[in-house]
Amino acid sequence: MGRKPNYGQQRADVNRAKQAKKDAKLREREEAVARRKASGQADEPETEDLIDKPARD
């Protein structure tokens, strides 16, 4: 006869795996940000250049 399923342990395993995946993704994003900052690129494009220039009509 088999053992009684331990649903709480199974749920904890799933949650642990989800958290590990989220942590890995966050770490990759933070490394990408660090690489961009190290290379001198800004996170967002400069909008000041667009504001200062007159529109072409």
PDB file of N, CA, C, O and CB in Angstrom:
ATOM      1  N   MET A   1       0.838  -1.171   0.000  1.00  0.00           N
ATOM      2  CA  MET A   1       0.000   0.000   0.000  1.00  0.00           C
ATOM      3  C   MET A   1       0.890   1.244   0.000  1.00  0.00           C
ATOM      4  O   MET A   1       1.896   1.305   0.706  1.00  0.00           O
ATOM      5  CB  MET A   1      -0.957  -0.007   1.215  1.00  0.00           C
ATOM      6  N   GLY A   2       0.496   2.236  -0.810  1.00  0.00           N
ATOM      7  CA  GLY A   2       1.293   3.450  -0.949  1.00  0.00           C
ATOM      8  C   GLY A   2       1.102   4.405   0.210  1.00  0.00           C
ATOM      9  O   GLY A   2       0.172   4.291   1.008  1.00  0.00           O
ATOM     10  N   ARG A   3       1.994   5.318   0.265  1.00  0.00           N
ATOM     11  CA  ARG A   3       1.894   6.348   1.313  1.00  0.00           C
ATOM     12  C   ARG A   3       0.834   7.381   0.967  1.00  0.00           C
ATOM     13  O   ARG A   3       0.463   7.559  -0.193  1.00  0.00           O
ATOM     14  CB  ARG A   3       3.250   7.041   1.518  1.00  0.00           C
ATOM     15  N   LYS A   4       0.367   8.042   1.979  1.00  0.00           N
ATOM     16  CA  LYS A   4      -0.584   9.130   1.802  1.00  0.00           C
ATOM     17  C   LYS A   4       0.169  10.318   1.177  1.00  0.00           C
ATOM     18  O   LYS A   4       1.251  10.666   1.648  1.00  0.00           O
ATOM     19  CB  LYS A   4      -1.257   9.531   3.177  1.00  0.00           C
ATOM     20  N   PRO A   5      -0.379  10.940   0.133  1.00  0.00           N
ATOM     21  CA  PRO A   5       0.327  12.061  -0.501  1.00  0.00           C
ATOM     22  C   PRO A   5       0.447  13.251   0.451  1.00  0.00           C
ATOM     23  O   PRO A   5      -0.479  13.590   1.188  1.00  0.00           O
ATOM     24  CB  PRO A   5      -0.399  12.492  -1.787  1.00  0.00           C
ATOM     25  N   ASN A   6       1.607  13.858   0.404  1.00  0.00           N
ATOM     26  CA  ASN A   6       1.862  15.029   1.236  1.00  0.00           C
ATOM     27  C   ASN A   6       1.762  16.270   0.344  1.00  0.00           C
ATOM     28  O   ASN A   6       2.757  16.730  -0.216  1.00  0.00           O
ATOM     29  CB  ASN A   6       3.271  14.939   1.939  1.00  0.00           C
ATOM     30  N   TYR A   7       0.550  16.797   0.225  1.00  0.00           N
ATOM     31  CA  TYR A   7       0.310  17.906  -0.681  1.00  0.00           C
ATOM     32  C   TYR A   7       1.042  19.169  -0.242  1.00  0.00           C
ATOM     33  O   TYR A   7       1.472  19.960  -1.081  1.00  0.00           O
ATOM     34  CB  TYR A   7      -1.174  18.178  -0.784  1.00  0.00           C
ATOM     35  N   GLY A   8       1.184  19.359   1.041  1.00  0.00           N
ATOM     36  CA  GLY A   8       1.904  20.536   1.535  1.00  0.00           C
ATOM     37  C   GLY A   8       3.357  20.528   1.096  1.00  0.00           C
ATOM     38  O   GLY A   8       3.894  21.572   0.724  1.00  0.00           O
ATOM     39  N   GLN A   9       3.995  19.384   1.133  1.00  0.00           N
ATOM     40  CA  GLN A   9       5.388  19.280   0.708  1.00  0.00           C
ATOM     41  C   GLN A   9       5.499  19.502  -0.804  1.00  0.00           C
ATOM     42  O   GLN A   9       6.429  20.159  -1.273  1.00  0.00           O
ATOM     43  CB  GLN A   9       5.972  17.901   1.097  1.00  0.00           C
ATOM     44  N   GLN A  10       4.546  18.951  -1.560  1.00  0.00           N
ATOM     45  CA  GLN A  10       4.561  19.148  -3.007  1.00  0.00           C
ATOM     46  C   GLN A  10       4.400  20.627  -3.349  1.00  0.00           C
ATOM     47  O   GLN A  10       5.082  21.150  -4.231  1.00  0.00           O
ATOM     48  CB  GLN A  10       3.449  18.322  -3.675  1.00  0.00           C
ATOM     49  N   ARG A  11       3.496  21.288  -2.645  1.00  0.00           N
ATOM     50  CA  ARG A  11       3.264  22.716  -2.880  1.00  0.00           C
ATOM     51  C   ARG A  11       4.519  23.513  -2.524  1.00  0.00           C
ATOM     52  O   ARG A  11       4.881  24.450  -3.236  1.00  0.00           O
ATOM     53  CB  ARG A  11       2.049  23.220  -2.053  1.00  0.00           C
ATOM     54  N   ALA A  12       5.180  23.148  -1.432  1.00  0.00           N
ATOM     55  CA  ALA A  12       6.407  23.834  -1.034  1.00  0.00           C
ATOM     56  C   ALA A  12       7.498  23.650  -2.091  1.00  0.00           C
ATOM     57  O   ALA A  12       8.253  24.580  -2.372  1.00  0.00           O
ATOM     58  CB  ALA A  12       6.894  23.315   0.332  1.00  0.00           C
ATOM     59  N   ASP A  13       7.582  22.451  -2.676  1.00  0.00           N
ATOM     60  CA  ASP A  13       8.563  22.196  -3.730  1.00  0.00           C
ATOM     61  C   ASP A  13       8.292  23.084  -4.951  1.00  0.00           C
ATOM     62  O   ASP A  13       9.213  23.658  -5.531  1.00  0.00           O
ATOM     63  CB  ASP A  13       8.539  20.706  -4.136  1.00  0.00           C
ATOM     64  N   VAL A  14       7.025  23.185  -5.324  1.00  0.00           N
ATOM     65  CA  VAL A  14       6.651  24.017  -6.465  1.00  0.00           C
ATOM     66  C   VAL A  14       6.973  25.477  -6.171  1.00  0.00           C
ATOM     67  O   VAL A  14       7.540  26.170  -7.015  1.00  0.00           O
ATOM     68  CB  VAL A  14       5.152  23.851  -6.798  1.00  0.00           C
ATOM     69  N   ASN A  15       6.615  25.948  -4.980  1.00  0.00           N
ATOM     70  CA  ASN A  15       6.893  27.342  -4.619  1.00  0.00           C
ATOM     71  C   ASN A  15       8.384  27.622  -4.586  1.00  0.00           C
ATOM     72  O   ASN A  15       8.826  28.693  -5.000  1.00  0.00           O
ATOM     73  CB  ASN A  15       6.277  27.673  -3.266  1.00  0.00           C
ATOM     74  N   ARG A  16       9.162  26.663  -4.094  1.00  0.00           N
ATOM     75  CA  ARG A  16      10.618  26.820  -4.044  1.00  0.00           C
ATOM     76  C   ARG A  16      11.185  26.939  -5.458  1.00  0.00           C
ATOM     77  O   ARG A  16      12.064  27.764  -5.708  1.00  0.00           O
ATOM     78  CB  ARG A  16      11.272  25.628  -3.300  1.00  0.00           C
ATOM     79  N   ALA A  17      10.688  26.123  -6.372  1.00  0.00           N
ATOM     80  CA  ALA A  17      11.153  26.164  -7.758  1.00  0.00           C
ATOM     81  C   ALA A  17      10.770  27.490  -8.423  1.00  0.00           C
ATOM     82  O   ALA A  17      11.567  28.072  -9.158  1.00  0.00           O
ATOM     83  CB  ALA A  17      10.569  24.982  -8.553  1.00  0.00           C
ATOM     84  N   LYS A  18       9.551  27.962  -8.163  1.00  0.00           N
ATOM     85  CA  LYS A  18       9.112  29.236  -8.728  1.00  0.00           C
ATOM     86  C   LYS A  18       9.969  30.382  -8.226  1.00  0.00           C
ATOM     87  O   LYS A  18      10.358  31.255  -9.003  1.00  0.00           O
ATOM     88  CB  LYS A  18       7.649  29.494  -8.391  1.00  0.00           C
ATOM     89  N   GLN A  19      10.267  30.387  -6.937  1.00  0.00           N
ATOM     90  CA  GLN A  19      11.071  31.455  -6.351  1.00  0.00           C
ATOM     91  C   GLN A  19      12.494  31.422  -6.909  1.00  0.00           C
ATOM     92  O   GLN A  19      13.081  32.473  -7.167  1.00  0.00           O
ATOM     93  CB  GLN A  19      11.095  31.331  -4.815  1.00  0.00           C
ATOM     94  N   ALA A  20      13.049  30.234  -7.097  1.00  0.00           N
ATOM     95  CA  ALA A  20      14.395  30.118  -7.651  1.00  0.00           C
ATOM     96  C   ALA A  20      14.426  30.654  -9.080  1.00  0.00           C
ATOM     97  O   ALA A  20      15.385  31.316  -9.478  1.00  0.00           O
ATOM     98  CB  ALA A  20      14.872  28.650  -7.616  1.00  0.00           C
ATOM     99  N   LYS A  21      13.385  30.371  -9.843  1.00  0.00           N
ATOM    100  CA  LYS A  21      13.312  30.864 -11.220  1.00  0.00           C
ATOM    101  C   LYS A  21      13.196  32.383 -11.241  1.00  0.00           C
ATOM    102  O   LYS A  21      13.851  33.044 -12.046  1.00  0.00           O
ATOM    103  CB  LYS A  21      12.120  30.231 -11.960  1.00  0.00           C
ATOM    104  N   LYS A  22      12.368  32.940 -10.361  1.00  0.00           N
ATOM    105  CA  LYS A  22      12.217  34.393 -10.286  1.00  0.00           C
ATOM    106  C   LYS A  22      13.529  35.057  -9.873  1.00  0.00           C
ATOM    107  O   LYS A  22      13.901  36.097 -10.418  1.00  0.00           O
ATOM    108  CB  LYS A  22      11.101  34.766  -9.297  1.00  0.00           C
ATOM    109  N   ASP A  23      14.230  34.453  -8.908  1.00  0.00           N
ATOM    110  CA  ASP A  23      15.510  35.003  -8.455  1.00  0.00           C
ATOM    111  C   ASP A  23      16.547  34.988  -9.580  1.00  0.00           C
ATOM    112  O   ASP A  23      17.310  35.941  -9.738  1.00  0.00           O
ATOM    113  CB  ASP A  23      16.034  34.211  -7.246  1.00  0.00           C
ATOM    114  N   ALA A  24      16.569  33.906 -10.357  1.00  0.00           N
ATOM    115  CA  ALA A  24      17.519  33.804 -11.462  1.00  0.00           C
ATOM    116  C   ALA A  24      17.213  34.867 -12.523  1.00  0.00           C
ATOM    117  O   ALA A  24      18.126  35.495 -13.060  1.00  0.00           O
ATOM    118  CB  ALA A  24      17.475  32.387 -12.086  1.00  0.00           C
ATOM    119  N   LYS A  25      15.943  35.060 -12.814  1.00  0.00           N
ATOM    120  CA  LYS A  25      15.550  36.052 -13.811  1.00  0.00           C
ATOM    121  C   LYS A  25      15.909  37.460 -13.326  1.00  0.00           C
ATOM    122  O   LYS A  25      16.414  38.273 -14.101  1.00  0.00           O
ATOM    123  CB  LYS A  25      14.033  35.951 -14.109  1.00  0.00           C
ATOM    124  N   LEU A  26      15.652  37.747 -12.057  1.00  0.00           N
ATOM    125  CA  LEU A  26      15.987  39.046 -11.494  1.00  0.00           C
ATOM    126  C   LEU A  26      17.493  39.279 -11.535  1.00  0.00           C
ATOM    127  O   LEU A  26      17.947  40.373 -11.868  1.00  0.00           O
ATOM    128  CB  LEU A  26      15.469  39.157 -10.057  1.00  0.00           C
ATOM    129  N   ARG A  27      18.261  38.255 -11.197  1.00  0.00           N
ATOM    130  CA  ARG A  27      19.715  38.372 -11.213  1.00  0.00           C
ATOM    131  C   ARG A  27      20.214  38.665 -12.634  1.00  0.00           C
ATOM    132  O   ARG A  27      21.116  39.484 -12.815  1.00  0.00           O
ATOM    133  CB  ARG A  27      20.364  37.080 -10.668  1.00  0.00           C
ATOM    134  N   GLU A  28      19.628  37.994 -13.650  1.00  0.00           N
ATOM    135  CA  GLU A  28      20.013  38.239 -15.032  1.00  0.00           C
ATOM    136  C   GLU A  28      19.689  39.670 -15.443  1.00  0.00           C
ATOM    137  O   GLU A  28      20.481  40.319 -16.127  1.00  0.00           O
ATOM    138  CB  GLU A  28      19.313  37.251 -15.963  1.00  0.00           C
ATOM    139  N   ARG A  29      18.522  40.160 -15.024  1.00  0.00           N
ATOM    140  CA  ARG A  29      18.150  41.536 -15.368  1.00  0.00           C
ATOM    141  C   ARG A  29      19.079  42.536 -14.708  1.00  0.00           C
ATOM    142  O   ARG A  29      19.471  43.522 -15.333  1.00  0.00           O
ATOM    143  CB  ARG A  29      16.706  41.819 -14.958  1.00  0.00           C
ATOM    144  N   GLU A  30      19.438  42.297 -13.453  1.00  0.00           N
ATOM    145  CA  GLU A  30      20.352  43.200 -12.756  1.00  0.00           C
ATOM    146  C   GLU A  30      21.727  43.191 -13.412  1.00  0.00           C
ATOM    147  O   GLU A  30      22.370  44.236 -13.511  1.00  0.00           O
ATOM    148  CB  GLU A  30      20.470  42.811 -11.276  1.00  0.00           C
ATOM    149  N   GLU A  31      22.186  42.026 -13.862  1.00  0.00           N
ATOM    150  CA  GLU A  31      23.469  41.953 -14.557  1.00  0.00           C
ATOM    151  C   GLU A  31      23.411  42.705 -15.882  1.00  0.00           C
ATOM    152  O   GLU A  31      24.379  43.362 -16.267  1.00  0.00           O
ATOM    153  CB  GLU A  31      23.867  40.490 -14.794  1.00  0.00           C
ATOM    154  N   ALA A  32      22.288  42.614 -16.578  1.00  0.00           N
ATOM    155  CA  ALA A  32      22.129  43.333 -17.839  1.00  0.00           C
ATOM    156  C   ALA A  32      22.158  44.842 -17.601  1.00  0.00           C
ATOM    157  O   ALA A  32      22.749  45.583 -18.386  1.00  0.00           O
ATOM    158  CB  ALA A  32      20.815  42.924 -18.533  1.00  0.00           C
ATOM    159  N   VAL A  33      21.531  45.292 -16.534  1.00  0.00           N
ATOM    160  CA  VAL A  33      21.544  46.715 -16.197  1.00  0.00           C
ATOM    161  C   VAL A  33      22.969  47.148 -15.881  1.00  0.00           C
ATOM    162  O   VAL A  33      23.406  48.212 -16.318  1.00  0.00           O
ATOM    163  CB  VAL A  33      20.604  47.010 -14.997  1.00  0.00           C
ATOM    164  N   ALA A  34      23.692  46.335 -15.129  1.00  0.00           N
ATOM    165  CA  ALA A  34      25.071  46.671 -14.784  1.00  0.00           C
ATOM    166  C   ALA A  34      25.934  46.747 -16.041  1.00  0.00           C
ATOM    167  O   ALA A  34      26.792  47.622 -16.151  1.00  0.00           O
ATOM    168  CB  ALA A  34      25.650  45.637 -13.800  1.00  0.00           C
ATOM    169  N   ARG A  35      25.713  45.838 -16.987  1.00  0.00           N
ATOM    170  CA  ARG A  35      26.484  45.876 -18.238  1.00  0.00           C
ATOM    171  C   ARG A  35      26.178  47.143 -19.022  1.00  0.00           C
ATOM    172  O   ARG A  35      27.086  47.773 -19.566  1.00  0.00           O
ATOM    173  CB  ARG A  35      26.180  44.637 -19.101  1.00  0.00           C
ATOM    174  N   ARG A  36      24.882  47.527 -19.084  1.00  0.00           N
ATOM    175  CA  ARG A  36      24.515  48.746 -19.810  1.00  0.00           C
ATOM    176  C   ARG A  36      25.140  49.965 -19.158  1.00  0.00           C
ATOM    177  O   ARG A  36      25.659  50.844 -19.846  1.00  0.00           O
ATOM    178  CB  ARG A  36      22.991  48.904 -19.871  1.00  0.00           C
ATOM    179  N   LYS A  37      25.093  50.023 -17.834  1.00  0.00           N
ATOM    180  CA  LYS A  37      25.667  51.168 -17.138  1.00  0.00           C
ATOM    181  C   LYS A  37      27.179  51.215 -17.308  1.00  0.00           C
ATOM    182  O   LYS A  37      27.757  52.295 -17.424  1.00  0.00           O
ATOM    183  CB  LYS A  37      25.307  51.124 -15.657  1.00  0.00           C
ATOM    184  N   ALA A  38      27.822  50.057 -17.325  1.00  0.00           N
ATOM    185  CA  ALA A  38      29.270  50.002 -17.488  1.00  0.00           C
ATOM    186  C   ALA A  38      29.681  50.452 -18.886  1.00  0.00           C
ATOM    187  O   ALA A  38      30.749  51.038 -19.060  1.00  0.00           O
ATOM    188  CB  ALA A  38      29.783  48.587 -17.217  1.00  0.00           C
ATOM    189  N   SER A  39      28.844  50.183 -19.879  1.00  0.00           N
ATOM    190  CA  SER A  39      29.182  50.575 -21.245  1.00  0.00           C
ATOM    191  C   SER A  39      28.794  52.023 -21.524  1.00  0.00           C
ATOM    192  O   SER A  39      29.115  52.551 -22.589  1.00  0.00           O
ATOM    193  CB  SER A  39      28.495  49.650 -22.245  1.00  0.00           C
ATOM    194  N   GLY A  40      28.116  52.665 -20.595  1.00  0.00           N
ATOM    195  CA  GLY A  40      27.788  54.079 -20.747  1.00  0.00           C
ATOM    196  C   GLY A  40      26.452  54.360 -21.389  1.00  0.00           C
ATOM    197  O   GLY A  40      26.150  55.519 -21.671  1.00  0.00           O
ATOM    198  N   GLN A  41      25.652  53.366 -21.629  1.00  0.00           N
ATOM    199  CA  GLN A  41      24.343  53.590 -22.218  1.00  0.00           C
ATOM    200  C   GLN A  41      23.339  53.892 -21.121  1.00  0.00           C
ATOM    201  O   GLN A  41      23.404  53.330 -20.028  1.00  0.00           O
ATOM    202  CB  GLN A  41      23.895  52.371 -23.046  1.00  0.00           C
ATOM    203  N   ALA A  42      22.416  54.782 -21.425  1.00  0.00           N
ATOM    204  CA  ALA A  42      21.355  55.110 -20.475  1.00  0.00           C
ATOM    205  C   ALA A  42      20.239  54.077 -20.594  1.00  0.00           C
ATOM    206  O   ALA A  42      20.078  53.443 -21.636  1.00  0.00           O
ATOM    207  CB  ALA A  42      20.806  56.546 -20.724  1.00  0.00           C
ATOM    208  N   ASP A  43      19.470  53.913 -19.518  1.00  0.00           N
ATOM    209  CA  ASP A  43      18.357  52.972 -19.535  1.00  0.00           C
ATOM    210  C   ASP A  43      17.245  53.433 -20.469  1.00  0.00           C
ATOM    211  O   ASP A  43      16.598  52.620 -21.130  1.00  0.00           O
ATOM    212  CB  ASP A  43      17.808  52.782 -18.131  1.00  0.00           C
ATOM    213  N   GLU A  44      17.029  54.756 -20.517  1.00  0.00           N
ATOM    214  CA  GLU A  44      15.970  55.299 -21.352  1.00  0.00           C
ATOM    215  C   GLU A  44      16.581  56.273 -22.351  1.00  0.00           C
ATOM    216  O   GLU A  44      17.580  56.922 -22.041  1.00  0.00           O
ATOM    217  CB  GLU A  44      14.879  55.995 -20.491  1.00  0.00           C
ATOM    218  N   PRO A  45      16.004  56.387 -23.537  1.00  0.00           N
ATOM    219  CA  PRO A  45      16.528  57.355 -24.504  1.00  0.00           C
ATOM    220  C   PRO A  45      16.306  58.779 -24.018  1.00  0.00           C
ATOM    221  O   PRO A  45      15.336  59.068 -23.317  1.00  0.00           O
ATOM    222  CB  PRO A  45      15.869  57.159 -25.877  1.00  0.00           C
ATOM    223  N   GLU A  46      17.206  59.647 -24.394  1.00  0.00           N
ATOM    224  CA  GLU A  46      17.106  61.041 -23.972  1.00  0.00           C
ATOM    225  C   GLU A  46      15.951  61.712 -24.696  1.00  0.00           C
ATOM    226  O   GLU A  46      15.911  61.727 -25.926  1.00  0.00           O
ATOM    227  CB  GLU A  46      18.427  61.796 -24.240  1.00  0.00           C
ATOM    228  N   THR A  47      15.022  62.259 -23.950  1.00  0.00           N
ATOM    229  CA  THR A  47      13.893  62.951 -24.552  1.00  0.00           C
ATOM    230  C   THR A  47      14.141  64.447 -24.626  1.00  0.00           C
ATOM    231  O   THR A  47      13.416  65.153 -25.327  1.00  0.00           O
ATOM    232  CB  THR A  47      12.623  62.671 -23.769  1.00  0.00           C
ATOM    233  N   GLU A  48      15.147  64.947 -23.921  1.00  0.00           N
ATOM    234  CA  GLU A  48      15.450  66.375 -23.934  1.00  0.00           C
ATOM    235  C   GLU A  48      15.849  66.827 -25.322  1.00  0.00           C
ATOM    236  O   GLU A  48      15.521  67.945 -25.720  1.00  0.00           O
ATOM    237  CB  GLU A  48      16.558  66.701 -22.939  1.00  0.00           C
ATOM    238  N   ASP A  49      16.549  65.989 -26.071  1.00  0.00           N
ATOM    239  CA  ASP A  49      16.953  66.344 -27.418  1.00  0.00           C
ATOM    240  C   ASP A  49      15.729  66.569 -28.299  1.00  0.00           C
ATOM    241  O   ASP A  49      15.735  67.457 -29.152  1.00  0.00           O
ATOM    242  CB  ASP A  49      17.851  65.257 -28.014  1.00  0.00           C
ATOM    243  N   LEU A  50      14.701  65.788 -28.106  1.00  0.00           N
ATOM    244  CA  LEU A  50      13.500  65.936 -28.908  1.00  0.00           C
ATOM    245  C   LEU A  50      12.720  67.189 -28.528  1.00  0.00           C
ATOM    246  O   LEU A  50      12.080  67.802 -29.383  1.00  0.00           O
ATOM    247  CB  LEU A  50      12.623  64.713 -28.759  1.00  0.00           C
ATOM    248  N   ILE A  51      12.764  67.570 -27.272  1.00  0.00           N
ATOM    249  CA  ILE A  51      12.020  68.731 -26.801  1.00  0.00           C
ATOM    250  C   ILE A  51      12.675  70.008 -27.274  1.00  0.00           C
ATOM    251  O   ILE A  51      11.966  70.945 -27.641  1.00  0.00           O
ATOM    252  CB  ILE A  51      11.914  68.724 -25.282  1.00  0.00           C
ATOM    253  N   ASP A  52      13.997  70.093 -27.283  1.00  0.00           N
ATOM    254  CA  ASP A  52      14.709  71.313 -27.643  1.00  0.00           C
ATOM    255  C   ASP A  52      14.652  71.621 -29.138  1.00  0.00           C
ATOM    256  O   ASP A  52      14.727  72.786 -29.528  1.00  0.00           O
ATOM    257  CB  ASP A  52      16.143  71.207 -27.208  1.00  0.00           C
ATOM    258  N   LYS A  53      14.522  70.615 -29.965  1.00  0.00           N
ATOM    259  CA  LYS A  53      14.520  70.822 -31.396  1.00  0.00           C
ATOM    260  C   LYS A  53      13.126  71.187 -31.880  1.00  0.00           C
ATOM    261  O   LYS A  53      12.143  70.580 -31.455  1.00  0.00           O
ATOM    262  CB  LYS A  53      15.026  69.578 -32.116  1.00  0.00           C
ATOM    263  N   PRO A  54      13.031  72.174 -32.765  1.00  0.00           N
ATOM    264  CA  PRO A  54      11.714  72.534 -33.305  1.00  0.00           C
ATOM    265  C   PRO A  54      11.221  71.453 -34.261  1.00  0.00           C
ATOM    266  O   PRO A  54      12.012  70.745 -34.884  1.00  0.00           O
ATOM    267  CB  PRO A  54      11.772  73.901 -34.028  1.00  0.00           C
ATOM    268  N   ALA A  55       9.914  71.342 -34.361  1.00  0.00           N
ATOM    269  CA  ALA A  55       9.313  70.344 -35.243  1.00  0.00           C
ATOM    270  C   ALA A  55       9.441  70.802 -36.680  1.00  0.00           C
ATOM    271  O   ALA A  55       9.372  71.998 -36.963  1.00  0.00           O
ATOM    272  CB  ALA A  55       7.833  70.097 -34.882  1.00  0.00           C
ATOM    273  N   ARG A  56       9.624  69.870 -37.577  1.00  0.00           N
ATOM    274  CA  ARG A  56       9.722  70.198 -38.989  1.00  0.00           C
ATOM    275  C   ARG A  56       8.317  70.224 -39.585  1.00  0.00           C
ATOM    276  O   ARG A  56       7.547  69.271 -39.459  1.00  0.00           O
ATOM    277  CB  ARG A  56      10.629  69.181 -39.738  1.00  0.00           C
ATOM    278  N   ASP A  57       8.010  71.336 -40.234  1.00  0.00           N
ATOM    279  CA  ASP A  57       6.684  71.449 -40.865  1.00  0.00           C
ATOM    280  C   ASP A  57       6.805  71.614 -42.340  1.00  0.00           C
ATOM    281  O   ASP A  57       5.794  71.725 -43.033  1.00  0.00           O
ATOM    282  CB  ASP A  57       5.903  72.609 -40.289  1.00  0.00           C
TER     283      ASP A  57
END
